[in-house]
Amino acid sequence: MTIGEIASGETWRHFALKIAKRRGSRNEHRSIRLLEAAGYACTRAAASLRAWDIIGVGSTDFALVQVKTRDWPAWVEIESLKSFPAPPETGSQIADRQDQPT
């Protein structure tokens, strides 16, 4: 996206939100590639407003992943993730993907 496109009606705030969403989506896909390489079949909750961004199903277990691109989750969010009802063989993690190379 260019400065000309922003000047043509799109506000800077809207532009910044689009970049943040793009960056978050890229990091979620990066996490999915890592999980798939470890043998998980993954699904992504796009525009996630739920507890987990990625659910991975392995041959013997499940993986629940919350991907954070910018800020580490607040205490309330961490407690919500910890108290999420899941089977005992489910691993959960918060993936911190701040501008890491692909």
N, C-alpha and C positions, 0 to 999 in steps of 0.2 A: 504494500500500500504506500502511496506517495503522499507528499505534503499537499499536492494539488487535489487529491481525492479527499483529504481531510478538510481542506478549505472549501470544498464544494458542498458543504452542508453537514458533514459529520463533525460532531463535537470532539474535542480532545478526550473528554471522559469516556465517550463511547469507543473511541479508537483505543484507549488504554485498556478498556475491558475486553475488547476483541483480542488484543495481544496477550492479555493474561489468560484468557480461555484457550487460545492457541498453544501457549506455553504449557498449560496444565494438561491439555489433551496430548501433546507430544510426550510429556513425561509419563502419563498413564500408559501410552503405547510402548514406551521404553520398558516400563515395568512388566507389561504383558509379555514382551519378547523374552525378558529374563525368566519369567515363570514358565513360558512355553519351552524354553531351552532346558528347564529342569523337569519337564515332563507333565506339566499341568495344562489342561484345557481351560481357557479363560473366557470370561465375559466381562464387559465393561459397562458400568452404569453411566452413560453419557449425561452430562449436565447434572451430575450427582448431587442430590440434596439428601441422600440417605447416608447411613453410617459408613458403608464401604464403597470404594470406587471400583475395585476389581474383585471378582470371585474366581478362584482357581480350583479346579477339581483334578486331583491326582488319583493314582491307582489305589492308594491306601489312606489318603487324607484330603483335606480341603485347606485352601489358603484364602484368608480375607485380608485385603490390602487397602489401606487409605494412603493415597499419594499426596504429598505436600510439596509444592513447588516453591513457595515463598516463606510462609511462617510456620513454625512448629505449632501443632494444635494446642488450643487453650486447655486448661485443666478440666473444664466441664466436658469438652469433646473427648478427651482421653478417658475420662470416667465412663462416658457413654459407650465408647468402643470396648472398654474392659467388661462392662456389664451386658454386652450384647449376647443374647442366648444362642449358643452354637454347640454342636456335638463336641465331645471331648477330644476327638482326633483332629480338630480344626486348629490350625495355626493362624495367628493374626499378627499383622505388622503394620507399622507406619513407615512408608518409603519416603525418605527425604531426598529429593532429586533437584537440588538447586544448581542449575546450569552445569550439569555434568556432561562431559563429552559422550557422544553416542556410542 
